[in-house]
Amino acid sequence: MFTPKIPPPDTAPTPGTSLVPPLTGLMHPPACTCHHTPAAPAPVPAAPPARPAVHLTPGSLIVAAAGGTAMVLVVGTVLVSMLLAVAITAASVAVCAVVLRSLLNHPNNR
């Protein structure tokens, strides 16, 4: 069932022949029958003018520093609050585990 079925040697194609006959005698008509010369290439557009460089004034530097500081403080606050939430959850799970253990170990002491 899983053995390959090899065709007998008389029906197998030889390595030098192809199963697809070659395409001969195909002629496509030209795309256009008029005999005009090709158009001149389009002129290359001029390069756009260079943008002016960014000039940082003392006021813009102060605004950028204040924005960066505010961003660091906000991201730090979010990360610390997430860490605090994880710590509170872990502590509450630990307290619940201790209470359940004490209830299950001494059922007669109630």
Summary of the structure (lengths in Angstrom):
residues: 110
radius of gyration: 41.4
end to end distance: 72.7
largest distance: 110.3
contacts: 115
relative contact order: 0.03
helix: 46%
strand: 0%
